[in-house]
Amino acid sequence: MAKKKYAFDENTLKKRLKEGRGSGFLNHYKPWIYVHEVPSIGKSSIKQGWKTGRDHHLLSTLESKYFYTLEWQDSVCDVREQFPLLPRSETQEIAKELGVEHPRDRSTQTDTVLTTDFVETHKSELTTTIKAVSIKYDDALEVHRTKEKLLIEKIYWQRRGVEWKIATENSINHVLAWNVEWLYKDYSLQGHFVGIAHDKLIRLEVLLVELVQNLRTSLISITNYTDKLLELPLGTSMTLIKHQIARKKIRVDMATKKINTSKPLPLILV
């Protein structure tokens, strides 16, 4: 049953190409693979992107962690996941040159389309750069077949002059990933504060910034205090402060210190 669900054949290829999979940018991009179409390693998930505003299809816990770190980077302006290495004939040619078997679906005996986990667009004042990243657990890199597939991928991107790298659980900043995940859903306040007057939220925002910057007390004690002071539902202040951190209105050391609500925020003082 599982083989049938995840099978890939020529009709699958034609269907995905017709749908525009692997094309577009930002909110118009469509990944080659959706989470329901393949078995995943760890927990697959769909996250609405901060930068793109679209749903991102992440096939493993490790992919999700890496994605969170990309969302935090100011230089990253677009993230395209499950990016197909097309045309398929090119990766077939590379495999032949290397003398290795091209990846194929064993149930249909059809050569599959290789994908790169993330294609990132980085923008500075002067340049726009594309980077390709394959996400792998360290132990997978010891598997000979995995090495063959990665070499095909590497050569594909080399031919395009695109920087390609491998990210593993040992190269991802897990503290940053954890912190971004903690506040991720509060990047947007849409639907959060229904029934609360706008002027009260403005007052709360100003008060929270003042308190976290001047009181070296726990975050939870500050947010509970402001909820009570302004007669707000419990948790309102915590949601707003997470939003302020996500929007970088409050500067926090996200990369080296895990946020603990029972302690003061690790602020970056400027």
HELIX and SHEET records of a PDB file:
HELIX    1   1 ALA A    2  TYR A    6  1                                   5    
HELIX    2   2 GLU A   10  GLU A   19  1                                  10    
HELIX    3   3 LEU A   26  HIS A   28  5                                   3    
HELIX    4   4 VAL A   35  GLU A   37  5                                   3    
HELIX    5   5 THR A   61  TRP A   72  1                                  12    
HELIX    6   6 ARG A   88  LEU A   98  1                                  11    
HELIX    7   7 ASP A  138  GLU A  142  5                                   5    
HELIX    8   8 HIS A  144  GLN A  158  1                                  15    
HELIX    9   9 HIS A  174  LEU A  183  1                                  10    
HELIX   10  10 TYR A  184  ASP A  186  5                                   3    
HELIX   11  11 HIS A  198  ASN A  214  1                                  17    
HELIX   12  12 LEU A  219  LEU A  229  1                                  11    
HELIX   13  13 THR A  236  ALA A  246  1                                  11    
SHEET    1   A 2 SER A  45  GLN A  48  0                                        
SHEET    2   A 2 ASP A  55  LEU A  58 -1                                        
SHEET    1   B 4 VAL A  76  PRO A  84  0                                        
SHEET    2   B 4 THR A 115  LYS A 123 -1                                        
SHEET    3   B 4 THR A 128  ILE A 135 -1                                        
SHEET    4   B 4 GLU A 163  ALA A 167  1                                        
SHEET    1   C 2 ARG A 104  ASP A 105  0                                        
SHEET    2   C 2 THR A 110  ASP A 111 -1                                        
END                                                                             
